[in-house]
Amino acid sequence: MRQHQINTLKPGEHYKAKELDSFVSTTDIVLLASNASQLFSDPEREYKVVHEVEGFFEHSADDGDKYFRNKRAYVVEKV
């Protein structure tokens, strides 16, 4: 069994919500979940990493331009 502290997420792997919570708290990433605000409601619930991206475009509310954010993002879904 894995400890709660993880240092990377791998597509196709399953992680408990408490592991994802710890990872998000210590790593500068974006985490997108299929069940929205319920991601951390049950620490034992398992999620599968379905996609990983190196960065993304973001719209600036300040000047209306789009900027590329070089920030890793993961999509997870409830198992």
C-alpha positions, -999 to +999 in steps of 0.1 A: +000+000+000+012+035-009+018+062+016-003+093+014+026+114+000+031+109-037+054+129-060+039+123-094+006+112-110+006+087-139-022+083-164-041+050-160-032+048-123-057+049-094-052+072-064-072+078-033-087+112-027-064+117+003-033+110-019-046+135-045-052+161-017-017+157-004-003+160-040-023+191-048-012+207-015+025+203-022+027+206-060+019+234-084-006+217-107-042+219-119-065+190-110-098+186-130-123+161-116-154+146-132-174+149-099-165+186-094-166+198-058-169+163-043-133+154-051-121+156-015-154+148+003-144+111+009-107+106+016-109+069+007-127+073-027-105+062-056-099+082-088-082+073-120-059+097-138-073+097-174-053+125-190-022+146-184-012+178-202+020+199-199+001+232-200-030+250-212-043+283-226-061+307-202-081+338-209-071+369-190-100+389-176-077+419-173-068+424-210-089+399-228-058+380-243-051+343-241-019+331-225-003+297-224+003+285-188+032+261-186+016+243-157+009+205-156-028+196-154-044+162-147-080+150-154-092+124-129-125+105-128-142+086-100-136+049-101 
